[in-house]
């Protein structure tokens, strides 16, 4: 088993939620831990970067669900997803600002000498590990396209 500080943090938070009898928080943390365990079993290892990618994906799923539930007028389900979203966000690194994202993209373009859309993969390969869990990758992709296009 690998040493994973994200999982350790979540495990400690789970214990706190159990002590405080905070069932909604406990349920969300358990969901996250179960998903991390599933990934670890499937992939034979789990480092912090992969754990953050999993949490990031869970956050994105919650945002999509909130949007769909609101569109369907199901505020009860939307509220539940919002609560889960807020809990999960606590375990992700501080989000990047728009300025930091732009700077990250510009530095990646410069370091790869990217000049066209054909170089987008090279740029994203540099940006993704630095932005994982700290920014929406689809918005970063749009910025890269606008810079290279």
Secondary structure, DSSP 8 states (H G I E B T S, - for coil): ----HHHHHHHHHHHHHHHTT-HHHHHHHHHHHHHHHHHHHHHS---HHHHHHHHHHHHHHHHHHHHHHHHTT-HHHHHHHHHHHHHHHTTS-----HHHHHHHHHHHHHHHT--SGGGHHHHHHHHHHHHTTTS-HHHHHHHHHHHH-
